[in-house]
Amino acid sequence: MLLLDLDTIARHERVDAFQYAMDQSVPNEVVHEDPGPGVRARFERWEVGGVVLFRSSSTGFEVRRTDRHLRRLRQRPVVSFTLQTRGTGRVELGGQQGEFGTEDICVLHEVSARTYGWSGTGAADAVIIDAERLALPVDVVVDACFRLRGSPLYDLVLGHLRGLWRDPARLEADPGAPALAGATTELVRALLLTAAHDTTAPPARAAMADTLVTRVLAHVRRNLTDPELTFDRVAAEHAVSRRHLYTLLGRAGISFEQWVIAQRLDLARTMLASPAHRGLGIAAVAARCGFPGPSHFARRFRAAYGLTPREWRRQAGSEPGGRPEPPLDQR
């Protein structure tokens, strides 16, 4: 949903419109790099199972939030996990200063005094979670802000957050959105605890144990195209016994082999329907999705979807040299 587009607002009203948009939950002091009529901004919002995705792009600015501003908090506080997608973000928090680029996660608790912004034209994608849902003290979030890279979960969570932004509108409408929101909350909570505490400390160890299934499934999704992905290998890479992992997945109602096949089939179905992969043959798609051979792939695909891979591709209109079939009422 589009929240703000300053290109549609009169130039002399843009600074006030930007301030109003930034003040919806907590009043702020907003300072623009160039406060003239050239101020530009675009804000968009999606909600995925209770987790908010907020996309922003704008000319240079700085938002300063002090204890005086926080006394006027208008709603339940949230915690944001921001990925800078253009430019370099700057943060001052708890007496420390830092910069955040495209490989960084910036985490901020809404009730912490801080300064945030960027120079020039910048853009960022933020995943926003209710602080109550995250259930962590403010000081844990603040302590973790500049220490996230020290967590063993950093790369996993970075990849997970990026994945949420591939198609936020589709995720918003997906019936699995609440489960995805729950998994996201578990992962970022574990990231904060393992960044703020030594990994051998009880809170960090508990977070790692609580998120094992989520971490395993995220690991498998990242490695679906590897034909050597096996249950034993996944267990070894997560330093748990085969029996323990089998028990945990069973409690979650997951059969590892069937779940992996379902994920690979879903990936293959997406690739077959995508114009970007039109040049790939069926065998190449099967190989890229981790299937041992095209015959095995075709049998699994037909059993799952009732069509052969080629029939599905033709129906989706992505056959090499093909054209989409017209709707039934136009045939």
ZAVEXZA-483217 format. One record per residue (C-alpha): residue number from 1; residue in three letters; x, y negated, z. Coordinates in nm, 3 decimals, padded with zeros to 5 digits. Each point is the difference from the previous one (the first is absolute). Layout:
<pts>
+------+------+---------+---------+---------+
| resi | resn |      px |      py |      pz |
+------+------+---------+---------+---------+
|  NUM |  ALA |       X |       Y |       Z |
...
+------+------+---------+---------+---------+
</pts>
This chain:
<pts>
+------+------+---------+---------+---------+
| resi | resn |      px |      py |      pz |
+------+------+---------+---------+---------+
|    1 |  MET |  00.000 |  00.000 |  00.000 |
|    2 |  LEU |  00.133 | -00.342 | -00.093 |
|    3 |  LEU |  00.019 | -00.226 |  00.307 |
|    4 |  LEU |  00.174 | -00.305 | -00.140 |
|    5 |  ASP |  00.131 | -00.127 | -00.332 |
|    6 |  LEU |  00.126 | -00.357 |  00.022 |
|    7 |  ASP |  00.005 | -00.022 | -00.379 |
|    8 |  THR | -00.379 | -00.029 |  00.023 |
|    9 |  ILE |  00.012 | -00.282 |  00.256 |
|   10 |  ALA |  00.056 | -00.368 | -00.063 |
|   11 |  ARG |  00.366 | -00.091 |  00.044 |
|   12 |  HIS | -00.064 | -00.255 |  00.276 |
|   13 |  GLU | -00.186 |  00.265 |  00.204 |
|   14 |  ARG |  00.253 |  00.285 | -00.030 |
|   15 |  VAL |  00.204 | -00.067 |  00.314 |
|   16 |  ASP | -00.314 | -00.014 |  00.216 |
|   17 |  ALA | -00.138 |  00.317 | -00.164 |
|   18 |  PHE |  00.327 |  00.185 |  00.068 |
|   19 |  GLN | -00.004 | -00.114 |  00.364 |
|   20 |  TYR | -00.361 |  00.110 |  00.042 |
|   21 |  ALA |  00.077 |  00.346 | -00.143 |
|   22 |  MET |  00.298 |  00.047 |  00.231 |
|   23 |  ASP | -00.198 | -00.106 |  00.309 |
|   24 |  GLN | -00.276 |  00.260 | -00.018 |
|   25 |  SER |  00.116 |  00.204 |  00.301 |
|   26 |  VAL |  00.264 | -00.220 |  00.168 |
|   27 |  PRO |  00.063 | -00.372 | -00.056 |
|   28 |  ASN |  00.345 | -00.068 | -00.146 |
|   29 |  GLU |  00.227 | -00.283 | -00.097 |
|   30 |  VAL |  00.056 |  00.036 | -00.374 |
|   31 |  VAL |  00.287 | -00.184 | -00.166 |
|   32 |  HIS |  00.026 |  00.009 | -00.379 |
|   33 |  GLU |  00.333 | -00.016 | -00.175 |
|   34 |  ASP | -00.157 | -00.241 | -00.248 |
|   35 |  PRO | -00.328 | -00.127 |  00.149 |
|   36 |  GLY | -00.104 | -00.174 | -00.321 |
|   37 |  PRO | -00.271 |  00.099 | -00.246 |
|   38 |  GLY |  00.219 |  00.284 | -00.133 |
|   39 |  VAL | -00.080 |  00.224 |  00.298 |
|   40 |  ARG | -00.127 |  00.335 | -00.126 |
|   41 |  ALA | -00.123 |  00.315 |  00.174 |
|   42 |  ARG | -00.204 |  00.311 | -00.063 |
|   43 |  PHE | -00.125 |  00.230 |  00.277 |
|   44 |  GLU | -00.172 |  00.337 | -00.053 |
|   45 |  ARG | -00.137 |  00.252 |  00.248 |
|   46 |  TRP | -00.106 |  00.368 | -00.002 |
|   47 |  GLU | -00.111 |  00.222 |  00.288 |
|   48 |  VAL |  00.103 |  00.365 | -00.002 |
|   49 |  GLY | -00.171 |  00.197 |  00.274 |
|   50 |  GLY |  00.035 | -00.282 |  00.254 |
|   51 |  VAL |  00.354 | -00.101 | -00.099 |
|   52 |  VAL |  00.021 | -00.331 | -00.186 |
|   53 |  LEU |  00.223 | -00.054 | -00.303 |
|   54 |  PHE |  00.080 | -00.368 | -00.053 |
|   55 |  ARG |  00.186 | -00.126 | -00.308 |
|   56 |  SER |  00.135 | -00.354 | -00.016 |
|   57 |  SER |  00.201 | -00.206 | -00.245 |
|   58 |  SER |  00.077 | -00.368 |  00.035 |
|   59 |  THR |  00.243 | -00.283 | -00.033 |
|   60 |  GLY |  00.245 | -00.052 |  00.288 |
|   61 |  PHE | -00.143 | -00.046 |  00.349 |
|   62 |  GLU |  00.062 |  00.063 |  00.370 |
|   63 |  VAL | -00.260 |  00.099 |  00.257 |
|   64 |  ARG |  00.092 | -00.090 |  00.356 |
|   65 |  ARG | -00.196 |  00.162 |  00.281 |
|   66 |  THR |  00.066 | -00.102 |  00.359 |
|   67 |  ASP | -00.139 |  00.108 |  00.338 |
|   68 |  ARG | -00.234 | -00.301 | -00.022 |
|   69 |  HIS | -00.145 |  00.137 | -00.324 |
|   70 |  LEU | -00.037 |  00.350 |  00.146 |
|   71 |  ARG | -00.219 | -00.126 |  00.283 |
|   72 |  ARG | -00.260 | -00.067 | -00.271 |
|   73 |  LEU | -00.009 |  00.353 | -00.143 |
|   74 |  ARG | -00.345 |  00.049 | -00.152 |
|   75 |  GLN | -00.023 |  00.378 | -00.038 |
|   76 |  ARG |  00.164 |  00.329 |  00.094 |
|   77 |  PRO |  00.372 | -00.015 | -00.079 |
|   78 |  VAL |  00.157 |  00.200 | -00.281 |
|   79 |  VAL |  00.347 |  00.121 | -00.095 |
|   80 |  SER |  00.125 | -00.053 | -00.356 |
|   81 |  PHE |  00.255 |  00.207 | -00.191 |
|   82 |  THR |  00.114 | -00.217 | -00.289 |
|   83 |  LEU |  00.194 |  00.094 | -00.314 |
|   84 |  GLN |  00.157 | -00.294 | -00.180 |
|   85 |  THR | -00.063 |  00.054 | -00.371 |
|   86 |  ARG |  00.149 | -00.326 | -00.129 |
|   87 |  GLY |  00.250 | -00.236 |  00.154 |
|   88 |  THR |  00.149 |  00.027 |  00.347 |
|   89 |  GLY | -00.212 | -00.029 |  00.313 |
|   90 |  ARG |  00.133 | -00.177 |  00.309 |
|   91 |  VAL | -00.102 |  00.077 |  00.356 |
|   92 |  GLU |  00.090 | -00.149 |  00.337 |
|   93 |  LEU | -00.126 |  00.208 |  00.291 |
|   94 |  GLY |  00.103 |  00.044 |  00.361 |
|   95 |  GLY |  00.308 | -00.218 | -00.041 |
|   96 |  GLN |  00.122 |  00.196 | -00.303 |
|   97 |  GLN | -00.001 | -00.091 | -00.367 |
|   98 |  GLY | -00.011 |  00.234 | -00.296 |
|   99 |  GLU | -00.058 |  00.023 | -00.373 |
|  100 |  PHE | -00.209 |  00.263 | -00.175 |
|  101 |  GLY |  00.033 |  00.111 | -00.362 |
|  102 |  THR | -00.165 |  00.260 | -00.217 |
|  103 |  GLU |  00.158 |  00.293 |  00.188 |
|  104 |  ASP | -00.113 | -00.119 |  00.343 |
|  105 |  ILE | -00.304 |  00.031 |  00.223 |
|  106 |  CYS | -00.086 | -00.303 |  00.211 |
|  107 |  VAL | -00.222 |  00.079 |  00.298 |
|  108 |  LEU | -00.174 | -00.276 |  00.195 |
|  109 |  HIS | -00.248 |  00.013 |  00.286 |
|  110 |  GLU | -00.266 | -00.267 | -00.034 |
|  111 |  VAL |  00.037 | -00.114 |  00.361 |
|  112 |  SER |  00.375 | -00.057 | -00.021 |
|  113 |  ALA |  00.131 | -00.353 | -00.049 |
|  114 |  ARG |  00.202 | -00.015 | -00.320 |
|  115 |  THR |  00.085 | -00.181 | -00.322 |
|  116 |  TYR | -00.050 |  00.169 | -00.335 |
|  117 |  GLY |  00.020 | -00.106 | -00.363 |
|  118 |  TRP |  00.213 | -00.021 | -00.315 |
|  119 |  SER |  00.159 | -00.244 | -00.243 |
|  120 |  GLY | -00.099 | -00.037 | -00.362 |
|  121 |  THR | -00.268 |  00.222 | -00.147 |
|  122 |  GLY | -00.039 |  00.316 |  00.206 |
|  123 |  ALA | -00.238 |  00.290 |  00.047 |
|  124 |  ALA | -00.066 |  00.266 |  00.263 |
|  125 |  ASP | -00.225 |  00.299 |  00.066 |
|  126 |  ALA | -00.111 |  00.051 |  00.360 |
|  127 |  VAL | -00.162 |  00.301 |  00.164 |
|  128 |  ILE | -00.196 | -00.127 |  00.299 |
|  129 |  ILE | -00.113 |  00.219 |  00.291 |
|  130 |  ASP | -00.198 | -00.089 |  00.311 |
|  131 |  ALA |  00.237 | -00.023 |  00.297 |
|  132 |  GLU | -00.254 |  00.194 |  00.206 |
|  133 |  ARG |  00.013 |  00.285 | -00.251 |
|  134 |  LEU |  00.379 | -00.002 |  00.000 |
|  135 |  ALA | -00.001 |  00.010 |  00.383 |
|  136 |  LEU |  00.349 | -00.141 |  00.059 |
|  137 |  PRO |  00.110 | -00.284 |  00.230 |
|  138 |  VAL |  00.089 | -00.328 | -00.169 |
|  139 |  ASP |  00.360 |  00.022 |  00.123 |
|  140 |  VAL |  00.050 |  00.337 | -00.173 |
|  141 |  VAL | -00.110 | -00.149 | -00.332 |
|  142 |  VAL |  00.217 | -00.310 |  00.049 |
|  143 |  ASP |  00.304 |  00.207 |  00.104 |
|  144 |  ALA | -00.036 |  00.221 | -00.308 |
|  145 |  CYS | -00.025 | -00.285 | -00.253 |
|  146 |  PHE |  00.372 | -00.033 | -00.072 |
|  147 |  ARG |  00.083 |  00.364 |  00.079 |
|  148 |  LEU | -00.225 |  00.193 | -00.238 |
|  149 |  ARG |  00.285 |  00.125 | -00.217 |
|  150 |  GLY |  00.139 |  00.184 |  00.301 |
|  151 |  SER | -00.300 |  00.232 |  00.003 |
|  152 |  PRO |  00.034 |  00.341 | -00.168 |
|  153 |  LEU | -00.349 | -00.061 | -00.142 |
|  154 |  TYR |  00.084 | -00.325 | -00.180 |
|  155 |  ASP |  00.032 |  00.130 | -00.357 |
|  156 |  LEU | -00.306 |  00.223 |  00.040 |
|  157 |  VAL | -00.219 | -00.285 |  00.125 |
|  158 |  LEU |  00.133 | -00.243 | -00.262 |
|  159 |  GLY | -00.095 |  00.246 | -00.273 |
|  160 |  HIS | -00.341 |  00.060 |  00.158 |
|  161 |  LEU | -00.080 | -00.372 |  00.022 |
|  162 |  ARG |  00.106 | -00.056 | -00.359 |
|  163 |  GLY | -00.228 |  00.285 | -00.107 |
|  164 |  LEU | -00.302 | -00.178 |  00.148 |
|  165 |  TRP |  00.051 | -00.283 | -00.247 |
|  166 |  ARG | -00.002 |  00.206 | -00.320 |
|  167 |  ASP | -00.378 | -00.033 | -00.032 |
|  168 |  PRO | -00.159 | -00.159 |  00.309 |
|  169 |  ALA | -00.342 | -00.036 | -00.162 |
|  170 |  ARG | -00.012 |  00.375 | -00.069 |
|  171 |  LEU |  00.108 |  00.082 |  00.356 |
|  172 |  GLU | -00.264 | -00.235 |  00.139 |
|  173 |  ALA | -00.273 |  00.204 | -00.169 |
|  174 |  ASP |  00.152 |  00.344 |  00.065 |
|  175 |  PRO | -00.191 |  00.223 |  00.247 |
|  176 |  GLY |  00.335 |  00.097 |  00.154 |
|  177 |  ALA |  00.074 | -00.360 |  00.098 |
|  178 |  PRO | -00.061 |  00.050 |  00.377 |
|  179 |  ALA |  00.243 |  00.294 |  00.009 |
|  180 |  LEU |  00.257 | -00.204 | -00.190 |
|  181 |  ALA | -00.044 | -00.288 |  00.244 |
|  182 |  GLY |  00.052 |  00.238 |  00.291 |
|  183 |  ALA |  00.317 |  00.145 | -00.150 |
|  184 |  THR |  00.132 | -00.350 | -00.072 |
|  185 |  THR | -00.064 | -00.109 |  00.359 |
|  186 |  GLU |  00.178 |  00.310 |  00.135 |
|  187 |  LEU |  00.303 | -00.059 | -00.222 |
|  188 |  VAL |  00.048 | -00.369 |  00.077 |
|  189 |  ARG | -00.054 |  00.063 |  00.369 |
|  190 |  ALA |  00.272 |  00.265 | -00.005 |
|  191 |  LEU |  00.225 | -00.237 | -00.197 |
|  192 |  LEU | -00.036 | -00.271 |  00.265 |
|  193 |  LEU |  00.062 |  00.237 |  00.291 |
|  194 |  THR |  00.307 |  00.160 | -00.156 |
|  195 |  ALA |  00.137 | -00.345 | -00.090 |
|  196 |  ALA | -00.065 | -00.158 |  00.339 |
|  197 |  HIS |  00.125 |  00.301 |  00.203 |
|  198 |  ASP |  00.285 |  00.247 | -00.025 |
|  199 |  THR | -00.124 |  00.302 | -00.196 |
|  200 |  THR |  00.067 |  00.221 |  00.303 |
|  201 |  ALA | -00.223 | -00.214 |  00.224 |
|  202 |  PRO | -00.336 |  00.157 |  00.090 |
|  203 |  PRO | -00.216 | -00.253 | -00.195 |
|  204 |  ALA |  00.202 |  00.049 | -00.319 |
|  205 |  ARG |  00.011 |  00.379 |  00.035 |
|  206 |  ALA | -00.375 |  00.011 |  00.058 |
|  207 |  ALA | -00.061 | -00.218 | -00.308 |
|  208 |  MET |  00.215 |  00.228 | -00.215 |
|  209 |  ALA | -00.187 |  00.308 |  00.124 |
|  210 |  ASP | -00.342 | -00.160 | -00.046 |
|  211 |  THR |  00.073 | -00.096 | -00.360 |
|  212 |  LEU |  00.171 |  00.320 | -00.113 |
|  213 |  VAL | -00.288 |  00.118 | -00.220 |
|  214 |  THR | -00.042 | -00.346 | -00.151 |
|  215 |  ARG |  00.373 | -00.023 | -00.068 |
|  216 |  VAL |  00.010 |  00.346 | -00.155 |
|  217 |  LEU | -00.289 | -00.077 | -00.235 |
|  218 |  ALA |  00.157 | -00.333 | -00.099 |
|  219 |  HIS |  00.330 |  00.179 | -00.066 |
|  220 |  VAL | -00.174 |  00.257 | -00.219 |
|  221 |  ARG | -00.180 | -00.271 | -00.199 |
|  222 |  ARG |  00.333 | -00.167 | -00.072 |
|  223 |  ASN |  00.149 |  00.330 | -00.120 |
|  224 |  LEU | -00.292 |  00.152 | -00.191 |
|  225 |  THR |  00.200 |  00.011 | -00.323 |
|  226 |  ASP |  00.268 |  00.222 |  00.155 |
|  227 |  PRO | -00.070 |  00.364 | -00.099 |
|  228 |  GLU |  00.227 |  00.115 |  00.286 |
|  229 |  LEU | -00.227 | -00.157 |  00.263 |
|  230 |  THR | -00.078 |  00.286 |  00.240 |
|  231 |  PHE | -00.153 |  00.034 |  00.343 |
|  232 |  ASP |  00.327 |  00.120 |  00.153 |
|  233 |  ARG |  00.193 | -00.289 | -00.150 |
|  234 |  VAL | -00.251 | -00.257 |  00.128 |
|  235 |  ALA |  00.014 |  00.149 |  00.350 |
|  236 |  ALA |  00.381 | -00.007 | -00.002 |
|  237 |  GLU |  00.011 | -00.361 | -00.121 |
|  238 |  HIS | -00.222 | -00.101 |  00.292 |
|  239 |  ALA |  00.201 |  00.202 |  00.253 |
|  240 |  VAL | -00.290 |  00.220 |  00.108 |
|  241 |  SER | -00.054 |  00.373 | -00.018 |
|  242 |  ARG | -00.210 |  00.155 | -00.272 |
|  243 |  ARG | -00.241 |  00.135 |  00.259 |
|  244 |  HIS | -00.042 | -00.335 |  00.176 |
|  245 |  LEU | -00.073 | -00.184 | -00.326 |
|  246 |  TYR | -00.242 |  00.271 | -00.111 |
|  247 |  THR | -00.188 | -00.035 |  00.331 |
|  248 |  LEU | -00.021 | -00.380 | -00.024 |
|  249 |  LEU | -00.124 |  00.005 | -00.357 |
|  250 |  GLY | -00.252 |  00.270 |  00.089 |
|  251 |  ARG | -00.140 | -00.218 |  00.279 |
|  252 |  ALA | -00.042 | -00.278 | -00.258 |
|  253 |  GLY | -00.184 |  00.241 | -00.230 |
|  254 |  ILE |  00.276 | -00.007 | -00.264 |
|  255 |  SER |  00.128 |  00.296 | -00.199 |
|  256 |  PHE |  00.343 | -00.118 | -00.117 |
|  257 |  GLU |  00.008 |  00.180 | -00.334 |
|  258 |  GLN | -00.355 | -00.091 | -00.099 |
|  259 |  TRP |  00.046 | -00.361 |  00.111 |
|  260 |  VAL |  00.319 | -00.035 | -00.208 |
|  261 |  ILE | -00.170 |  00.147 | -00.307 |
|  262 |  ALA | -00.298 | -00.234 |  00.043 |
|  263 |  GLN |  00.232 | -00.302 |  00.024 |
|  264 |  ARG |  00.193 |  00.110 | -00.308 |
|  265 |  LEU | -00.318 |  00.056 | -00.197 |
|  266 |  ASP | -00.128 | -00.343 |  00.094 |
|  267 |  LEU |  00.330 | -00.154 | -00.111 |
|  268 |  ALA | -00.014 |  00.194 | -00.328 |
|  269 |  ARG | -00.359 | -00.105 | -00.064 |
|  270 |  THR |  00.098 | -00.364 |  00.049 |
|  271 |  MET |  00.300 |  00.033 | -00.232 |
|  272 |  LEU | -00.203 |  00.173 | -00.271 |
|  273 |  ALA | -00.257 | -00.280 |  00.003 |
|  274 |  SER |  00.259 | -00.278 |  00.000 |
|  275 |  PRO |  00.092 | -00.172 | -00.328 |
|  276 |  ALA |  00.348 | -00.051 |  00.148 |
|  277 |  HIS |  00.059 |  00.379 | -00.017 |
|  278 |  ARG | -00.170 |  00.059 | -00.335 |
|  279 |  GLY |  00.327 |  00.106 | -00.160 |
|  280 |  LEU |  00.057 |  00.283 |  00.246 |
|  281 |  GLY | -00.105 |  00.349 | -00.102 |
|  282 |  ILE | -00.198 |  00.225 |  00.233 |
|  283 |  ALA |  00.313 |  00.201 |  00.088 |
|  284 |  ALA |  00.189 | -00.319 |  00.087 |
|  285 |  VAL | -00.283 | -00.119 |  00.227 |
|  286 |  ALA | -00.003 |  00.341 |  00.170 |
|  287 |  ALA |  00.376 | -00.020 |  00.061 |
|  288 |  ARG | -00.018 | -00.355 |  00.130 |
|  289 |  CYS | -00.267 |  00.101 |  00.249 |
|  290 |  GLY |  00.202 |  00.290 |  00.137 |
|  291 |  PHE | -00.179 |  00.294 | -00.163 |
|  292 |  PRO |  00.219 |  00.298 | -00.095 |
|  293 |  GLY | -00.138 |  00.022 | -00.354 |
|  294 |  PRO | -00.276 | -00.127 | -00.232 |
|  295 |  SER | -00.204 |  00.323 |  00.015 |
|  296 |  HIS | -00.013 | -00.003 |  00.380 |
|  297 |  PHE | -00.085 | -00.370 | -00.011 |
|  298 |  ALA | -00.281 |  00.050 | -00.254 |
|  299 |  ARG | -00.159 |  00.280 |  00.208 |
|  300 |  ARG |  00.010 | -00.206 |  00.318 |
|  301 |  PHE | -00.131 | -00.310 | -00.176 |
|  302 |  ARG | -00.295 |  00.180 | -00.157 |
|  303 |  ALA | -00.088 |  00.174 |  00.326 |
|  304 |  ALA | -00.004 | -00.337 |  00.179 |
|  305 |  TYR | -00.171 | -00.221 | -00.259 |
|  306 |  GLY | -00.178 |  00.233 | -00.244 |
|  307 |  LEU |  00.199 | -00.136 | -00.296 |
|  308 |  THR |  00.336 |  00.080 | -00.151 |
|  309 |  PRO |  00.263 | -00.276 |  00.029 |
|  310 |  ARG | -00.039 | -00.074 | -00.371 |
|  311 |  GLU | -00.379 | -00.023 |  00.028 |
|  312 |  TRP |  00.032 | -00.236 |  00.295 |
|  313 |  ARG |  00.249 | -00.218 | -00.188 |
|  314 |  ARG | -00.228 | -00.011 | -00.304 |
|  315 |  GLN | -00.301 | -00.089 |  00.216 |
|  316 |  ALA |  00.201 | -00.277 |  00.166 |
|  317 |  GLY |  00.091 | -00.136 | -00.342 |
|  318 |  SER |  00.377 |  00.027 |  00.043 |
|  319 |  GLU |  00.075 |  00.270 | -00.259 |
|  320 |  PRO |  00.303 | -00.107 | -00.206 |
|  321 |  GLY | -00.147 | -00.188 | -00.294 |
|  322 |  GLY | -00.347 |  00.052 |  00.140 |
|  323 |  ARG | -00.274 | -00.245 |  00.089 |
|  324 |  PRO | -00.246 |  00.005 |  00.290 |
|  325 |  GLU | -00.326 |  00.173 | -00.074 |
|  326 |  PRO | -00.297 | -00.241 | -00.018 |
|  327 |  PRO | -00.266 |  00.011 |  00.274 |
|  328 |  LEU | -00.274 |  00.258 | -00.050 |
|  329 |  ASP | -00.259 | -00.263 | -00.092 |
|  330 |  GLN |  00.225 | -00.125 | -00.282 |
|  331 |  ARG |  00.076 |  00.337 | -00.166 |
+------+------+---------+---------+---------+
</pts>
